[in-house]
C-alpha cells in the first residue's frame, strides 16, 4: 500500500465484557486496495471489523479515515465517509421487497457520483432483477447475499467491507460472489473481505492479514502467506 490509508486501525484493543478480544491490532486499507482478513473462528475478525466501524468501542488505540481520527465518532458518521458493510448474516429486511431493500439505501457517493445505480446493481446480479417483487425473506441464502452486496453498492461507497463473504453458500454461488467482488475491485472500490478461502482471497487481494487470538500473526502479500505452509496449516487449517 502506498499513500495515506483510506481506513486504518492503530493499536486497537477491544473487549466483550471482561473478555479481551483485540490485542493491539494494526490494520490498514488503502484507496482502491483489496485486503483479505483471515483466521479461524473466534480469532477476532468480526470484532476487528465492528471496532473499525464503531459498532464495538475501542478500549485503546485509534481508528482513522483519510488520516483523521474517528475513534469517538458514531457508526453512521463513519458510514457517511464512504464505508459500507455487508454484515455476517446479511442483515437484509425480510419484510421488504428486493426493490425496497435496494432503493432505501440509494445515495450519491462522497464526490456526488452515482456510479452504482439500481440498473447497474441489477445488471450485476440478474437473479435480483428476476425477483424484484419478492420479499427479502423469500430469497435463498445466495440471493440474500447478492441483495446485501447490492444494497451496500447503492450507497456508492469508497470502501466495501464484507464479513464472511461466502459463508454457507453453495459452490456455484460462491464462484458468482467472487466474480462480483472482482468486478467491484476493478471498479476502484476498496474492499476489506473476511473469508476462509485462501485460494480465492490470494487471487483477489493485494494484501492478506491473519488474526490469531486477537493479534496479527501475518500481514503482507498473498505470495508471502502461500510460501509459509507451516503458518497456514497451524492458523488456517490449510
C-alpha positions in Angstrom: 0.0 0.0 0.0 1.3 3.5 -0.9 0.0 6.8 0.3 -2.4 7.6 3.2 -4.8 4.7 4.1 -8.5 5.2 3.5 -9.2 3.3 6.7 -6.7 2.5 9.4 -6.7 1.0 12.9 -3.7 1.6 15.2 -3.0 -0.4 18.3 -6.7 -1.5 18.7 -7.8 -3.2 21.9 -11.4 -4.2 22.2 -13.4 -6.2 24.8 -16.7 -8.0 25.1 -17.4 -7.6 28.8 -14.2 -8.8 30.5 -13.0 -10.8 27.5 -10.0 -9.1 25.9 -10.6 -9.8 22.1 -8.4 -7.5 20.1 -4.8 -7.1 21.5 -3.0 -4.2 19.8 -4.1 -4.7 16.3 -2.7 -2.6 13.4 -4.5 -2.8 10.1 -5.0 -0.5 7.1 -6.8 -0.4 3.8 -5.6 1.9 1.1 -7.6 3.6 -1.6 -8.8 1.0 -4.3 -6.9 -1.7 -2.3 -8.3 -5.2 -1.5 -7.3 -6.6 1.8 -8.3 -10.1 2.9 -8.8 -10.8 6.7 -8.3 -14.4 7.7 -8.2 -16.6 10.8 -10.1 -19.4 12.4 -13.4 -18.9 14.1 -13.3 -16.9 17.3 -10.0 -15.2 16.5 -11.4 -11.6 16.4 -12.1 -10.9 12.7 -15.7 -9.7 13.1 -14.7 -7.8 16.3 -12.0 -6.0 14.3 -14.5 -5.0 11.6 -17.0 -3.9 14.2 -14.4 -1.9 16.0 -13.2 -0.2 12.8 -16.8 0.8 12.0 -17.6 1.9 15.6 -20.1 -0.8 16.4 -17.7 -2.0 19.2 -15.9 0.6 21.1 -12.1 0.6 21.1 -10.8 0.4 24.7 -7.4 1.6 23.4 -5.9 2.6 20.1 -7.4 4.7 17.4 -9.3 4.4 14.1 -8.6 6.9 11.3 -10.4 7.6 8.0 -8.3 9.5 5.5 -5.8 10.1 8.3 -8.4 11.8 10.5 -9.1 10.2 13.9 -12.7 9.0 14.1 -12.5 6.8 17.2 -15.1 8.8 19.0 -17.4 9.1 16.1 -20.7 7.2 15.8 -21.0 4.4 13.3 -23.3 6.4 11.0 -20.8 9.2 10.7 -18.1 6.7 9.6 -20.5 5.3 7.1 -21.1 8.7 5.7 -17.4 8.9 4.9 -18.0 6.3 2.2 -17.8 3.0 4.1 -20.4 0.3 3.5 -20.8 -3.0 5.4 -22.1 -6.4 4.1 -22.5 -8.0 7.6 -22.2 -11.6 8.6 -25.8 -12.9 8.5 -26.5 -10.4 5.6 -28.9 -8.1 7.6 -31.5 -7.7 4.9 -35.0 -6.6 5.7 -37.1 -9.8 5.3 -40.5 -7.9 5.1 -39.4 -5.5 2.4 -39.2 -6.4 -1.3 -35.9 -6.7 -3.2 -36.6 -3.4 -4.8 -37.3 -1.7 -1.5 -34.2 -3.2 0.1 -32.1 -1.7 -2.7 -33.8 1.7 -3.2 -33.9 2.5 0.5 -30.0 2.6 0.5 -29.6 4.7 -2.7 -27.5 7.8 -2.3 -24.6 9.6 -4.0 -21.1 8.9 -3.0 -18.9 11.5 -1.2 -18.0 13.1 -4.5 -21.6 13.3 -5.6 -21.2 10.5 -8.1 -23.8 7.8 -8.6 -21.8 5.1 -10.4 -23.8 2.3 -8.8 -27.5 2.8 -9.7 -30.4 0.3 -9.4 -29.9 -0.6 -13.1 -26.2 -1.3 -12.6 -26.8 -3.4 -9.5 -29.5 -5.5 -11.3 -27.2 -5.9 -14.3 -24.5 -7.2 -11.9 -27.0 -9.5 -10.2 -29.5 -10.7 -12.8 -31.1 -13.0 -10.2 -32.3 -10.0 -8.3 -33.8 -8.5 -11.4 -36.0 -11.6 -11.7 -37.1 -11.3 -8.0 -37.8 -7.6 -7.6 -41.2 -8.1 -6.1 -40.2 -10.9 -3.8 -39.7 -10.3 -0.1 -36.2 -10.5 1.3 -37.2 -13.4 3.4 -38.3 -15.4 0.3 -34.8 -15.4 -1.2 -32.3 -18.2 -1.0 -29.1 -17.6 1.1 -27.1 -16.8 -2.0 -29.7 -14.4 -3.3 -29.8 -12.7 0.1 -26.0 -12.3 0.0 -26.4 -10.7 -3.5 -29.0 -8.4 -2.2 -26.9 -7.4 0.8 -23.9 -6.6 -1.5 -26.2 -4.8 -3.9 -27.7 -2.7 -1.1 -24.2 -1.7 0.0 -23.2 -0.7 -3.5 -26.3 1.5 -3.8 -24.6 3.8 -1.2 -21.8 4.3 -3.8 -19.1 3.6 -1.2 -15.3 4.1 -1.4 -14.8 1.0 0.8 -16.9 -2.1 0.9 -16.5 -4.3 4.0 -17.6 -7.9 3.6 -17.8 -10.1 6.7 -17.9 -13.8 5.8 -18.4 -13.1 2.1 -19.3 -16.6 1.0 -20.0 -18.4 4.3 -22.6 -21.2 3.9 -23.2 -20.7 0.2 -23.2 -23.4 -2.4 -20.1 -23.7 -4.6 -21.6 -22.2 -7.7 -23.0 -19.2 -5.8 -19.6 -18.7 -4.1 -18.0 -18.5 -7.5 -20.6 -16.0 -8.6 -20.0 -13.9 -5.5 -16.2 -14.0 -6.0 -16.6 -12.9 -9.6 -18.7 -10.0 -8.5 -16.2 -9.0 -5.8 -13.6 -9.0 -8.6 -15.8 -6.6 -10.7 -16.2 -4.3 -7.7 -12.4 -4.3 -7.1 -11.9 -3.4 -10.8 -14.3 -0.5 -10.5 -11.9 1.2 -8.0 -13.8 0.5 -4.8 -11.5 -0.6 -1.9 -12.6 -3.9 -0.2 -11.9 -5.5 3.1 -13.0 -9.1 2.9 -13.4 -11.7 5.7 -13.5 -15.2 4.3 -11.9 -18.6 4.8 -11.0 -19.3 1.2 -7.2 -18.9 1.0 -7.3 -19.7 -2.8 -10.0 -17.1 -3.6 -8.5 -14.3 -1.4 -5.0 -15.0 -2.7 -6.2 -14.3 -6.2 -8.1 -11.2 -5.4 -6.3 -9.5 -2.5 -3.4 -7.1 -2.6 -2.6 -8.0 1.0 -3.7 -10.6 3.5 -3.9 -10.2 7.3 -4.2 -13.3 9.6 -5.5 -12.9 13.1 -4.8 -15.3 15.9 -6.4 -14.7 19.3 -6.8 -11.0 18.6 -3.3 -10.4 17.3 -1.9 -10.1 13.8 0.5 -13.0 13.0 0.8 -12.2 9.3 0.4 -9.1 7.2 1.7 -9.0 3.7 1.2 -10.0 0.0 -0.6 -13.3 -0.7 2.7 -14.8 -2.0 4.2 -14.4 1.4 1.5 -16.3 3.1 1.3 -19.1 0.5 5.1 -19.6 0.9 4.6 -20.2 4.7 3.0 -23.6 4.7 3.6 -24.1 8.4 1.8 -20.8 9.3 -1.1 -21.6 7.0 -1.5 -25.2 8.5 -1.3 -24.0 12.1 -3.5 -20.9 11.9 -5.8 -21.5 8.9 -6.0 -25.3 8.8 -4.9 -25.4 5.2 
